[in-house]
Amino acid sequence: MSRESASEGTSEGAGATPPGEPTGAAEPTGARPDLPGTLPEALRVELVAFRRDLHMHPELGNQEFRTTSAIKARLERAGLAPRVLGGGTGLVCDIGGTPDLRGRPILALRADIDALPIPDTKRNVPYRSTVPDRAHACGHDVHTTVVLGAGLVLADLAERGQLPQPVRLVFQPAEEVLPGGATDAVDFGVLDGVGRIIAVHCDPRVDAGRIGLRQGPITSACDRLEVFLDGPGGHTARPHLTVDLVTAAAKVVTEVPALVARRVDARSGLALTWGRVDAGHACNVIPQHAELSGTIRCLDIDTWRRAPDLVHAALQEVADLYRAKLEINYVRGVPPVVNDPDVTELLRDSMAARRGPDAVEGTEQSLGGEDFSWYLEHVPGAMARLGVRSPGERTVRDLHQGDFDADEHAITVGVELFTAAALLDAATNR
């Protein structure tokens, strides 16, 4: 098999022709210009094209067959041996498995590869989604390209004897599908031998060329709730002779979130928010069935572990008060991503080594959920927020919106952040 290294990369078969220069961002002013693992220009051009190709062909969770094939083909062209995960999508690939490195803890780099079931509403780019009602509106195409690019650069270093520890690339499917594809990846064994794991997530509030970091929780827990209420039904003239199911549903909507919130420390941020209520079809008929659905979000992992029991108890109390028969479908989602302090500092040092300490900014804990948290139930790790906003841009093209896009200079930043992390992590693990 012929090997195409990072320094020899081309854009053959990678999609639309990328621009010749990074978009809207200054050249890096790294504090450690001697640190190897920077991104060659030819590979940068190829990676931009690769990202655009993924963006044009988004695939939903557990359906990422084309995406998986594209990643696998490029890794194999570099002489690597990626393995497809058990479900047929997603991959894992080890780099630097030479005898002198075996036994050392592996640093894992994780990317999620799935898209969202929403239309791409961008009008002025040539790489708009070609798949109806599908879009890479959460930046997973960027995450994938960053890990791929880092892997190609690190493979080149390994071939030249400059990679001092093994690295594992994890391309995970189905992040957007609760409870997340991370659980299946863990079951497949992607964490076997791993000492630490790192990831990035696009952040449209941070300029390209910068990252946001936070020790401790950086995302929130997110669960899904479905509630079904039943009664005999009846005439609205005689609610006293039946179960007034609409009133019962209304009380569930207003009282259960308040009850739950009053039974935990307010600092835990436990919040039940309804997104759908459905009951009845006629103004003078008390219905026999009502349905409600919503989400439970929580800032604190200990409170999240208690949340199902708290929500069940509050629902039962309100339903019993109005004599409604209750059925609950509580779908466990993901816990918060809790960044390990040492791994967070590794990312901070890595970014400072590439672009100086001023390229790192603090960030808040978000209420969004991320299944990267499942990996952190097993090994220490951290996630950085990767800036994707073009400097000077005033409009925030938010995540999970059809017009979301990324400044592609973020690809270079992410690749070089990860390669620096691999080199600096090895120095601390000697």
N, C-alpha and C positions, 0 to 999 in steps of 0.2 A: 504493500500500500504506500503510495507516495505521500510525503508529509508536506503540508503547507503551513509554515510557521507564521507567527504573528508578524514578523518583519517582512514576510513575503506575501501577505494577504492581498487579495484583490476583491473587487465588487462583483465578480462573475456570478450571475444567477441570484443576486441579492435584492433585486427590485429596482425602484426608481433611483435615478441618479441624484446623489446628494450634493449639497453645495460644496464649494471648494474650501470654505472657511467655517469655523464655529460661528453660530448665530448669536449675536448680541452679547458676547461676554469677552472680557479682557483675557490676555494670556496669563497663565498662572505665575505667581511669584512665590514659588515654593521655598521653604526654609531649608530643605535638604535636597538641593539639585543633584547631589551625588547618589541619591537613592535610586537604584534601578527600577525597572517596571513601568516606565512611562509609556504612553500609547503612541505607536508609530503612526505617521500621517496616513499611510496607505490603509492601515487597519481602521483608523478613525473613519475614513471615507466609506469603507466597506460596512462598518457597524451602523452608520447612519442609514445606509441603504437597507441593511438587514432590518433595522427597526421600522422603517417605512413599509417594508414588505409585510411584516407582522401586523402593522397598523391597518393595512389594506385588507387583511384576511383574518379578522378576529374570530376566535372560536370560544364557545362557552365551556364551563367547567366539565371535565371528564370527556370532552369532545375535541380536545386539542391535538388531533392526529397530524394535521399539516404542520402545526407549530413544532410538535415533537420531532417530526421527520426533518424539518429544516435545521433544528438545533443539532440533532444527531449527525446529519450529513456534514455540517461544518466542523464539529469536533472530530469526526473521523478523518476529515481532510487534514487535520492537524496531527494525525497519528495517535489520537486518543481512543479510548475504548468505553464510550458511554453505554449505560445499561438502561433500558426502558423500564419504568416502574410496573408493578404487577397489573394495574388496571389498563395498561396499553397506552397511556399518555403520561408525560413527564419523564424525566431522566435523572440519573445520578452518574457522575463521572469523577474519577480520582486522578490527581496529578501529583507527580513526585513520589511514586511508590517504589523507589529504588531501595535496595537492601539496607543502605546506611540510614534511611529515613524511617524504615518500618519500626513500629513500636512507639514512635512519637505521636503525641495527640494531633489529630487532624483538625484544621480550621475549615469549617464549612461556610460556603457562600450560597445563600438561598435566593432564588427568584421565583415569583409566581407567574404563570404563563396564560391564565384564562382571561376572557373578556366579559363584557356585560351585555345583557339583552336590551339595549337601548339603541336608537338610531344615531348615527354620526351626523351632526348638523353643521359641520364645518363646510364652508363653501369655497375657500380661497387657497386650498392646498391640493397638490396632485396625489397625495397619499391618503385621501379620505377613504373610509371603509367601503369596500365593494360588496359587503354582505348586508342585506336589509335587516334593520333592527338589531344590529350587532356593532359594538364599538369597543375599542380599547380606551375607555373613558376613566380608567383608574391608573394608567401608566404602567400596566404590567408588561407591555411591549418594551418600555424603557428598562424596567427591572431585568427582564430576560436578556436584553442586549448588553447590559452592564455586566452581568455575571458571565455571559458568553465571552465578551471581550476580555474580562479579567482572566478567565480561564486560558484563553489563547496566549495572552502575554505571559502568564505564569508558566504555561507549558514550554514556551520558548526559553524562559529562565531556567526551567528544570533541565532542558536538553543541554544547556550550557553550564550546568552545575551550579547555578546561582539561586536555586530555590531550597532554603534550608529546612523546610518542613513540608509534610504532605498537605494538600488542599483538596477539598471535595466540593464539586459543583452540584447543587441541588436545584433542579428545575421542577417546581411543584405545580401540579394541576389543581383546579377547583378551589382556589382560595375564596371565591365568591359564593360557594355553596356550603351552607352550614351542615355540620360543624367544621367544615374546611378540609381541604385535601391534605393538610399537614398530618392529620392522624393516620391516614393511609400510608403516607410517606414514611412516617416513623415505624409503622408496622412492617414496612418493606425492609427496614434496616438502614435507612440513610444516616442515622446517628451512630451507628456502630463504629467505635474507635474515635468519635468526634470529641474534642475537648472544649471547643467553643464554636458558636455559630453567629454569623452577622448577616444583616440584610439592609436594604434601603427601601424607602417608599417615597414616591414623588410627592412633593409639596408645592402647590402653585402659589403659596404665600411667601416662599423663599426664593431669592434670586438664584439663577443658574450661576455656578461657581462657588456656592456656599452650601453648607449643610446645617440642619438643626439637630441638637442633641439634648437629651434629658436623662439623668439617672433615675431609676425607679420606673413607675408606670408611665408609659407614653401613649398608650391607647386604652380603651375601656372594654369591659366585658359586654357582650351582646347576645341575648337569647331571644327566641321567638315564642309568642304565646297565642294560642287559639282557645277560645272559650265558647261552649255551646250550652244554651239554656233551653229548657223544655217545660211545657205545661199543657193543660188540657185545652186551652183556648176558650173563646167565648165572645159574647156581645159586649161592646163597650158601654152599654147601658147597665150592665150587671158585673162590674169588675170584682165585687165582693164575693161572687159565687165561683170565681176561678182564680188562676194565677195571672196577675197583671204583668205579663212578660216584658212589655215595653218599659214599664216603670222599673222592673227588676234590672233590665239591661242598662237603663239610664243610671241607676244607682251603682251598678258595677263600674260603669265608665267613670263616674265622679268620685266614688267613695273608695274603691280598691286602691288606686294610686296614692290617695292620701293616707289610708291605713298602712300601706307598705312603707311609705316614707317616714311615718311616725314611729316605726318599730326598728329603725336602724339609726346609727350615728349619721347626722346630716352630712358630715364630711365624706361619707362613703359614696355620695352621689347616686344612690340607687333611684332609678326613675322608670316608671311604667308609663308608656305613651301609646295610646290607641291609634291605629291607622285605618281601621275598618269596623263599622257597626251595621248590621243588617237585621231587620225585624219587620215582619208584616207586609201586607200588600193592599189593604183597604182601610179607610179611615174609621170605619165602625166595627172592625173585627179585631179582637185581641188575638194575636197569633199564637201558634203552638210552638214556635221555634224561633230562636234568635242566635246570632253568631257575632262574635267580636274577635278581633285579632290586633296584635300590636307587638311592641318590642320592650324588653327589659334591658336597660343599660346600667352599668355600675363602674365606678372608678376604682373600687377597692376589691382585691381578689378574695379576701376572707368573707366579705359580705356577699360577694357573688356566689360563693359556695353555699351560703344559707338561703339565697334568693328563691329557689324553687319551693322550699317549705314555707317561707314567708308569704309568697304569692298564693300558693294553694290555700293556706289558712284564711287569708283575707277574702279570697273569692268564695270560699265555703260559708264564711260568716254572713256575707251579704246575700248570697243565694238563699241560705236558710231563712233569713229574715223575711224574704218575699216568697218563700215556699216554692222556689224554682228548682227543678232538677238540673244538676250541674255536671258537665263533663269538661275536663281540662286536657289540652294537649300542649305540654310545656316542652319546647324543643331546645335542648342545650346547644348553645352556640360556641363562643370562644371566650376564654378568660382574658384579662388585660395582658398586654405585652409589658413585662416588667424588665427594664434594662438593667443588666448586671453592672455594678459600678466599675469594675475593672475592665470589662469589655467596652463599656462606654468610653472610658479613658483611652483604650486602644484606638477606637475610632477617632477620638479627638486628636490624639498624637499623630495618627495617620494623615488626617486632613491638614494638620499644621505642617507636617513634613512636606506635603505636596504644595500647599497654597498659603501657608502661614497661619498663625493662630487666629487672625481676624476673619478667616473664612468660616469659622464655627460660631454659631449663635445659639442661644438658648431657645427652647420651644416648650409649649404647653402640652399637657395631657389632653388628647382629643377624646371625643365621645364615640369615635368610630371604632369598629372592631377589626381585628387582624388575626388570622390563624397562625401567624408566626409564633404566637404565644404558646402553642402546643409544644414546639421544640424546646421552649424555655422551661417547660415542666420537667425536662430530662437533662439538659445541659445549660450552662451559663451562656448568655448571648446578649446581643443588643441590636436595635434597629435605629438607623439614622434617617432623618427626613432630608431627602435629596432635592435641592432647589431646582425648579424647572421653569420659573418665571423669567422672562427676558428682562434684564435690568432696564429700568425706566418705564416698563409697561404698567399701566394703572389698572387695567381690567384684570380681575382674577377669574381665570377660567377654571372653575372648581371641579374637583373630582366627582365622578358619577353624573356629570353633565355632558350632553351630546357635543358641546363645542370644546371639550377639554383637549389641550395640546401641550406639548413640552418643548422648551428650548433645547435643542439637541446637543448643545455644549454640555448639558448634564451627563451625557453618555461618557464623555472624556473624564469628567470629574468623578463619576461613579467608578469607572474602571480603575483609575489611578488611586482612588481611595482604597479599593479592595486589594490592589497589588501591594500598596504600602502596608496595609494591615497584615497581609500574609508575611511580609518580611519582618515587620516590627514584632508581630506576635511570636515568630520563631525566636527572635532575640530574647524575649522574656521567658521562653520555655526551654532554654538550653540547660 
